[in-house]
Amino acid sequence: MFRFVGKLFAAYFLCLCLPALADPAPTTSLEDAQQLISKIHAEDVFEPVAEPLLPNGAPFISVRHIATGYICRFNNDALYIPNALAVFPSDVRGNDVGCTNSDAFGWSSIYLTKDSIAFPLDERLKIVALAIKSRSPEAAPYTPKVEITATKNGVALLESKSAAFLIQTDEGQRATHVHLAERAGWVLKQRFTGKPDLNSDMAMGEDWMAALGQFASLPLSK
């Protein structure tokens, strides 16, 4: 996913018990982030990041991709699938990574990839669409119920490509979205899957605009 802050957040509660009976204190943002990194033995690819608390007092779980500086932000109440990081095989370790998060609106994955051979976003989008149709032969085109325009001061942040499909899952019909953008040899990809309704489409749009905005501001160089 990459993004990864959900719309609903788990609150921490203090147990007013005798010290001998008290539950262990909740882990901090840095501890949770380090656990995600250590789980896949990726200390050379990711690092934990301390960020301000959420309005309800809970900490972000934030992990920085060292090569790009991109920060994956996870929530504390993953509903559909667990929070996760991934490092995929590539010519240079860390040049193909992902982070996944889920909340009440669906699940979202962000991928950052730097290939040794560049090719157009249109071609990449075709490959992703073929992969979706191969896994879900019933996939049909879907038109999101929101228009996504990622701009700053009226100027588009980056050129991006997108597609969306209706697919069948164990939870019923879902809309799965893919967005792509490229900058300084790095490709940002978002996959978001949720209900085909306005709320999920809005959550998808917010996720992508946040991811694209961060990606556009990174100090990347070819």
N, C-alpha and C positions, 0 to 999 in steps of 0.2 A: 503498500500500500503501500504510503510510501508509506503520508499525512498521518498525520494520524492522530487527531483529537476527535473523539466522538461527540455526539450531541447530548448524551446523558453521562453523568459522572458519578462514580460511587463515592459516598461520603465516608470519612473515617469516624468511628465512634470510640469514645474512651470508656472502658469498662471500669465502673466504680466498685471494684472488688478488693478484698484483702490482697496485699502484695504477693503472698504465697500462691493465691488462686488466680492472679491476673493473667489474662491472655498475653502472648507476646505482642509488643508494639508493632504497628504496621511498618513495613519497610519504607524507606525514603524513595524519592524519585530516582536518585542515583543508584540505589541498591537494586531496584526493579529493572532499571536500564542495564545495569551490569549483568544481571541474571539473563536477560534476553541475549546479550552478546556472548556470554560464557556458554550458553546452551549450544551454540553452533561454533564455538571456539574461533571467534572472529575478532579478537582483541586487536589484530593488525588492520582491520577494515573499519570497525566502528568504535566509538567511544561514548560513554555516558555524558549527558549534559544536564546541569542544574538550571532550572528555569523558575520564574515566579509561580506562586500557587494559583490554582484556579479560584474563582470567586467563592466557591463553597469550602475553600481551605484545603482541598486535596491537591497533591502535586501532579504535574505532568510526568509522564514517563517519556523522556526525550533521549534520542540516540542520534549522534552525528556520524554521517558517512565521511570518513577522514579525507578521501580523495577529492571530494567536491565541496564539503562543508554543509551539504544538505542535511536538515534535521528532520527525522521522522518523529512525529508526536503521537503517542499512544494514549488511549483512555484506560481507565482502571476497571471497566466493566464489559470486556469483550463478550458479546452475546452469542454470536454465531460460530466463530472460530477464534482460537486463541491469538493473542498478540504474537507476532513472530517476525524475525529477521531471516534473510536468506543471502547466501553468497553462491553464485552460480559459476561453473567453470568458464574461464576466459583466458585470453593470452596473458593478461596481467591480473593477478588476484586483486579483487576489489573493483574491477571495471564492469561488473555485472552483478547488481545487488537488488534486493527488494525488501520491503517492509509491509506488513499486513495488519489491519486493525478492523474491528467490527463494532457496531453499535445497533441501536434500535431501528435504524434505517437501512442497514445492510452491511456488506463488507467491502472494504476498499484496500487495494494494493497499489503501492507506488514502486516503480522500477527505475533504476538509473543504469544506463548502459553506455559504454564507450567501445565501439568496435574498431578493429584495426583497418577495416575497409568501410568507408561511409557509403550509404545509399539513401535515396530520397525517402521522406516521410510517407509519401503516397505508397511506395513499395512496402514499407514497413507495415502500414495500415492494412494493405491487402493480405500480408502474411498473417497478421493477428486475426483478421476476419476469417480467413480460411481455417485457422486453428479453432476458432469458436464454432464454426459450422461443422468441422470434423468431429468435435466433441459433442455437439448438440445439432444433429442433422435437421431438427425441426426449427432451427433458428430462423426468425423472420425479422425484417427491418423494423425498428422502433423509432418513433419520433419523440424525444423528450418533451415534457410539458413545460419546460423553462428554456429560455434562450440564454446561452452562456456567452458573455462578452467580457473577456479578461483584459481590462485596459487600465492605464494610469495616466491621469490628466488628459483623457480622451484619446490616448494613443495605445494601440494594441501592444501588450507586453512582448509577445512572441508569436510567430506564426504557429498555428497548431492544426492538427487533423483529428477528426473524431468519427466514431461510428457507434451505433447502438442496435441491440437485437433483443427480441423476446425469446426466452428459452424456458424449458421446463426443468424444474428442480424437485428435489424431495419435498420442499416446502411449498410447491406449486409454481405457477408462472412467475417469472422474474424478468426484469430488464437488466441486461448487462451492457455496460458502457466501456468504451476505450477511448482515451485521448493521448495524443502524442505531440511532443514539442522537441526541438533540437537547438542546442547552443554550444558553441566551442567544442564540437565533436562529441558531446554528451547528449543522449536521448533520454527524455523524461517520459515515462508512460504511466498512465493511471488506468486501473481496471476497477470498476465499481459495479456491484450487483445488488439490486434491491427491488422492492415492489414497483410495478409500473404505475406509480401514482405521483401526485404533485410533491408530497413531502419528501419522498425518497429522491426524486429528481432534483429538488432544491438542495438536499444534502449532498448529492453528487456534484452539483454545480459549485457549491461552496468549497467542497474538497478540492476540486480541480483548480479553481481560482486561487485558493491558498497555496497549492502546490506550485502552480505556474508562477505566481508572484514571487515565491521564495526562489525558485529556479532561475528566474530572470535577474535576481539581485545577487547571485553567487559570484564571487571573484574567480571565475573560470578562465583558463587560458588553454589554447590548443597546444 
